[in-house]
Amino acid sequence: MSSTSLRDWLLASITQRFESSADLELGDYIFSNSLFHSIAKEQVEFMFAHQLEIIEHLGQADAVNELVAHCIDSAKRYTYERNQFVNFTAEYDELQTAEFTDFVHQIRAALQKSKTEAGLEAEMVAVLKVHHERLRLIMASYCVTYQGGNLKENPLLQTVPCEEYSAEFQLSVLGLELGELFEPVLDIGCGTKGTLVNYLRERGVASFGVDRLVPESPFFFRSDWFDFDYSSQPWGTILAHQSLSTHFIYSYLHQPVSIEKFGKLTMKVINSLRAGSFLSYAPGLPFFENQIEKVGKFEVTRQKISMRLPEVEQIAYSTKIYRMK
Ligand SMILES: C[S@@+](CC[C@H](N)C(=O)[O-])C[C@H]1O[C@@H](n2cnc3c(N)ncnc32)[C@H](O)[C@@H]1O
């Protein structure tokens, strides 16, 4: 088998493991961790049939790094798709990198030890058990650090899916007309498909998107919004429909430990605007806007969202923050 096909198989087998757990929730990960300890028969068969080639492949640092990066990427996507308010910080990236690297080394060691297919299966189950128990600890530590309280009822383990909306809907909630956008436009938390960015580009508006889950391309930056370099160019208009402000509100209500981080990020965003241009977002951030209105440099305007949203009446408005100078 060619090394490219082997590499593709290994990457695909990781993807397939996550897909086979598609029906499970983050809570299962903590409280029913054993559900993740098994391995598909076909995967063991393949590994045993290509034992020596896989051992050789996993002996190369580049191959291990690529596989680890794919594991982390898939694990983050799996987690974020289940609860959009989880956001692994740099220390958790380090923990996950260490754990997935060890996981790959343990797989190689299991292959080296196994003389039979049944033996390999038993070794792999043992590797998966240790690996998932450690990942469970990492996840549990994240939850209690960021939301405290009883792990059993931790809101970060509940399912909070992330909706994506049509471009027309987003513009209507933000109360924006195409003609009032200054270029270049940056859409923060643009979604996995970058729907609004694509819509604007099709209409000749120079637009870019940033999102932790969007595939990287010339117009899309795959990045955490905390890490993105907003000063790479002076932005004409920055948009954030149900993204930055939704997460800021969540943090304000439930994760005091992150409020300052969101405040600083929003300041960084509005400071990266060209003078005269604006950040437009929904829902509103009354607790942040009150503060920003006191800073002479910015002007805040608000517009009620026309849909009836009684349960979130106080924040059911879109905001524009203009940078005046
Ligand atoms: C509710 S969706 C809204 C997407 C889009 N704005 C729309 O209205 O269709 C929120 C988006 O924010 C992104 N997101 C959440 N946290 C993020 C972070 N820390 N860095 C970058 N993107 C993030 C998610 O990946 C998701 O695509």
The ligand as a Gaussian input file, in Angstrom:
#p B3LYP/6-31G(d) Opt

LIG

0 1
 C      -24.577000      30.949000      15.990000
 S      -23.252000      30.771000      14.831000
 C      -23.627000      32.170000      13.797000
 C      -22.955000      32.087000      12.459000
 C      -23.292000      33.233000      11.507000
 N      -22.861000      34.509000      12.006000
 C      -24.778000      33.244000      11.241000
 O      -25.493000      34.109000      11.780000
 O      -25.226000      32.353000      10.514000
 C      -21.824000      31.332000      15.770000
 C      -20.504000      31.109000      15.051000
 O      -19.477000      31.607000      15.894000
 C      -18.357000      30.734000      15.774000
 N      -17.529000      30.831000      16.988000
 C      -17.894000      30.567000      18.256000
 N      -16.868000      30.765000      19.089000
 C      -15.828000      31.163000      18.324000
 C      -14.491000      31.528000      18.607000
 N      -14.024000      31.502000      19.840000
 N      -13.704000      31.898000      17.584000
 C      -14.159000      31.922000      16.296000
 N      -15.421000      31.576000      15.971000
 C      -16.247000      31.208000      16.975000
 C      -18.964000      29.360000      15.625000
 O      -18.054000      28.438000      15.002000
 C      -20.181000      29.653000      14.760000
 O      -19.919000      29.475000      13.397000

